[in-house]
Amino acid sequence: MYLLVSIFFTTILGCFLFMMGPLFAKITIFGIVVGTLFRMLYLINYISRRLPRLPNEVKNNSQINPKQ
């Protein structure tokens, strides 16, 4: 459902941008694209910080799998 709402609003925004002048439409599209890129960068940074870290020194597999 969220995908359909996003497609609908994006279509409305596209029609609105076509009706505007080319300069204002370009500025608006640039703001949307750059804002999306910064948001993705923030989310990737957030996800990478939350992932568990591996130990710094793993000498052999017996430390990882002691039963072998």
C-alpha positions as CSV (number, residue, x, y, z in Angstrom):
1,M,0.0,0.0,0.0
2,Y,2.9,2.4,0.8
3,L,4.3,1.8,-2.6
4,L,1.1,2.7,-4.3
5,V,0.8,5.9,-2.3
6,S,4.4,6.8,-3.1
7,I,3.8,6.2,-6.9
8,F,0.7,8.3,-6.7
9,F,2.3,11.3,-5.0
10,T,5.4,11.0,-7.2
11,T,3.1,11.2,-10.3
12,I,1.3,14.3,-8.9
13,L,4.7,15.9,-8.1
14,G,6.0,15.1,-11.7
15,C,2.9,16.7,-13.2
16,F,3.3,19.8,-10.9
17,L,6.9,20.1,-11.9
18,F,6.1,20.0,-15.6
19,M,3.7,22.9,-15.1
20,M,6.3,25.1,-13.4
21,G,9.0,27.0,-15.1
22,P,12.1,25.1,-16.0
23,L,14.4,27.0,-13.5
24,F,12.2,26.4,-10.5
25,A,11.5,22.8,-11.5
26,K,15.3,22.1,-11.7
27,I,15.9,23.7,-8.3
28,T,13.2,21.6,-6.8
29,I,14.3,18.4,-8.4
30,F,17.9,19.1,-7.3
31,G,16.8,19.6,-3.7
32,I,14.8,16.4,-3.7
33,V,17.7,14.3,-5.2
34,V,20.3,15.8,-2.9
35,G,18.1,15.4,0.2
36,T,17.4,11.8,-0.7
37,L,21.2,11.1,-1.2
38,F,22.0,12.7,2.2
39,R,19.3,10.7,3.9
40,M,20.6,7.5,2.4
41,L,24.1,8.3,3.5
42,Y,22.8,9.0,7.0
43,L,21.0,5.6,7.1
44,I,24.0,3.7,5.8
45,N,26.2,5.3,8.4
46,Y,23.6,4.5,11.1
47,I,23.3,0.8,10.0
48,S,27.1,0.4,9.8
49,R,27.4,1.7,13.4
50,R,24.8,-0.8,14.7
51,L,26.3,-3.9,13.1
52,P,28.3,-6.0,15.5
53,R,32.0,-5.8,15.2
54,L,34.3,-8.8,14.7
55,P,37.1,-9.4,17.2
56,N,40.3,-7.6,16.2
57,E,42.6,-10.7,16.6
58,V,41.3,-14.0,15.4
59,K,44.3,-16.3,15.3
60,N,42.7,-19.6,14.1
61,N,39.4,-21.3,13.6
62,S,39.5,-22.9,17.0
63,Q,38.6,-19.6,18.6
64,I,35.5,-19.3,16.4
65,N,34.5,-23.0,16.5
66,P,36.1,-24.7,19.5
67,K,34.4,-28.1,18.9
68,Q,36.4,-28.8,15.7
